[in-house]
Amino acid sequence: MRTGNEPLQARSPLRIRRGLALWGLVWAIAGAVAFAMAGRPEWAAACAAVALLAIVDLGIVIRHIHQGPHYQPGKDIPPYEPDRGRNELFGRRNADGRRRNTRP
């Protein structure tokens, strides 16, 4: 939840995550090749699976970078109204205005 007191110079972790995904991809591919050449197909398959996960993560990170800052509010967007415990969907509140526990 955005409270309005975020740092003015906050940085997105997407670029470091992209670097880590690339680093993992390089090592996973190297491991898969090395294990395949050493005659260890199980370990080569495990490294190939890690490489596949790194590729998927890299694709997601690159997509988020290309989307731009639209999902990160800027200085001109006011803080969100905090949840005050209202359950507007069901209209259930305790006597002091807090949300009722509706679980059995």
N, C-alpha and C positions, 0 to 999 in steps of 0.2 A: 504494500500500500504506500502510495506517495504521500508524505506528510508535509512537504514544503521546506524541510530543513536539510535537503541533500547538499552535498558539497557543490560549489559552483563549477569546479573543474573536474568533475567525475569522468573517469575513463571507462570505455566499454571493454570488457574482457574478450571480445571476439577476436581481436588480432593475435593476442597471445594464445588463445585456444586454437586458432588456425595454425600457428607455428608449432604448437605441441602435436596437433594432428598430423602435420607434415613430418615431424620428427618421428612419431610413432609409425607412420606409414613407411618411411625409409627403413627403419629398423625391422619392421615386420616383414617387409619384402626381402631384406638381406637375410633374415633368419630363415624364411621359407626356402630361399635358394640354397643357403648353407646346409640346412637339414635335408633337403632333397638330394643334394650332392653327396651327403654323408650316408645316405641310405636309411634315413629315419622319416618315413612318410607320415607317421602320426604327428610328430612335432612340426613337420612342414605344413600339414593341414591346419594345425593350431595357429601357426604364424600367419597362414593365409587367411584364416578367419579373423584374426586381429587386424590384418591389413584391410579386409573388407569393412570392418567396423570403423576403421580410421577413414576410409574413403567416404562412408556414409556421413560420419561426423563432419568431415571436411566440406562435403556438399551442403550440409545444413548451415554450417558457419558461413560459407561463402554466400549462400542465399540471404542470410540475415544481414551480412555486410552490405549486399547490394540493395536490400530493402531500405537502407538508410535509417535516419533517426526517427521515423514516424512512430515507432513503438516505444520510444523513450521521450517522455514529455520534456519540453524545454522550459526556459525561464518565463515565457509568456503564458504558460498554462498554470492556473491556480491549483493549489493542493486539493486532493480529493476530500470530500466530506467523510469523516471517519464513521465507521459503523458504531452506532450507539446501542446496539443490542436489539434493534427493532426487527421483528419478523413480520414484514409487511404482507407476505404471501398468505400467512395464516392468521395474522392479527393477534397472536398469542403473546401476552406479556405477564410478568409477575406483578404483584401489587406495587413494587417500587419501580416499575418500568423496564426491568431487565427481561431478556428473553427467557421463556420457560424451557425447561428441559423436557422435550417431548419424547425422548427415548425411554423404552420400558426398563 
